[in-house]
Amino acid sequence: MNNHVTNFLLVIISTIVGLYLVEGGLTYLGLDQSRTPRAIAAAKLHIEYDERSKLDVIEELIASGIDAKPSVGPQVFLRFLEDEFLPLGGVSRTTTVSDNENGNHMIFLSDRYGFNNPDSEWDAENIQWFLTGDSYAEGLAVSQSETIAGQIRVITNQSSLSVGKSGNGPILELAALEEYASALKPKNVLWLYYERNDLSRNIHAEEKNKFLLRYMKDGFTQNLINRQDEVDFRINQYISQMHQRERDHIVKVKEQEQSLAYKTRWVRFHTIKKVINSYLSDNVDENIGNFSTINPLFIDSLAKAKSVVNSWGGELYFVYLPEYRRYNQEDISHDEFRKKAKVIDAVKNLELPVIDIHQDVFVKHPDPLVLFPFRQVGHYTPDGYRKVTKAILSSVKKYEQSN
């Protein structure tokens, strides 16, 4: 055997041994378990983290006598293109369970239309603040009083309602505004724009739904504010089906855990691959936030929203919300990232006031990643939501004083 072959075999053997040492080390650290990056980060900080699944939380609440349901957004119904009925809220007056990012699952009592508000807010004589948007408007994943709408109530002592639902894009946000704000005629309407997916994944799904596109025409409404029984029925039907699928999946996973292949995962470097995949899922874009041009439907939906809000004498504000990946990278061009400058210019061309949370909050913060749960990708911490809310209120006040 010549030296080249010997050296080659030594390199191969050393690499394999090294990989198994890494696999053993990661397994020793507990990374072979099905733990989220946030749970691992919380453990390092000695912070308690509820590692139960959403399904486990719901089933335990039900066992204790509480009628609990998962939070469901309208985007799950968009694939049913033949439907003539599209829920935009959630199940009404129900204990609703959502995701866990800050250590505890987001649990709230939904209002009469299935949104994350105290139900009494709908009875206020003069609604001062009204929010439409996605999970950031809904308040994932903090308590009801810590959401943007909740913080507005705390800080201003004024009425504030949100019809935000996770997964909403521009057309769904317009639809929710049309269905639930028109009867209330709120003074200030906040359109919360999330830069990562509003102009890519979300709007691409929405523009395929012919029924949803009816909201781009003047006068269209489903009259959902008077059809909550139908909304509840439709969503409960979906939840029942989803619950069974999740239970079947859990049974399948447990069966796999009893197999020889599962018990010998170390042979296939399971933990190394798990850690790499976890890193990639948190740090690689997968194109869900990339777009080359601004979808005309985005501009049209904003223009229509402005017209609707102005018709009752209200003011529509565009709130630009930045994402985690804007701050965990070096040498980033903030104007180019997510086409931020182009988006804001397009909105300003509609003569809409813009509240740039990147500039007003995150740029000014010495360590912006601390405003995300455990410095991991996700929504904002309670303090992050608080700072965002204060910036919104300050910007609105300045706008009102200048006009």
Salt bridges, closest charged atoms under 4 A:
ASP50 OD2 - ARG52 NH2 2.76
ASP50 OD2 - HIS105 ND1 3.64
GLU51 OE2 - ARG35 NH2 2.84
GLU59 OE2 - HIS243 NE2 3.13
GLU59 OE1 - ARG247 NH2 2.66
GLU60 OE1 - ARG52 NH1 2.59
ASP67 OD1 - LYS69 NZ 3.94
ASP83 OD2 - ARG234 NH2 2.67
GLU84 OE1 - ARG214 NH2 3.16
ASP99 OD1 - LYS54 NZ 3.20
GLU101 OE2 - ARG38 NH2 3.94
GLU101 OE2 - HIS379 ND1 2.89
ASP119 OD2 - ARG93 NH2 3.26
ASP119 OD2 - ARG112 NH2 2.97
ASP123 OD2 - ARG112 NH2 3.05
GLU138 OE2 - LYS165 NZ 3.27
GLU178 OE2 - LYS304 NZ 2.20
GLU195 OE1 - ARG326 NH2 2.63
GLU207 OE2 - HIS204 ND1 3.40
GLU230 OE1 - ARG227 NH2 2.89
ASP285 OD2 - ARG338 NH1 2.53
GLU323 OE1 - ARG325 NH1 3.27
GLU323 OE2 - ARG338 NH2 2.28
ASP356 OD2 - LYS340 NZ 2.66
ASP367 OD2 - ARG375 NH1 2.56
ASP383 OD1 - ARG386 NH1 3.18
ASP383 OD2 - LYS387 NZ 2.77
GLU400 OE2 - LYS187 NZ 3.76
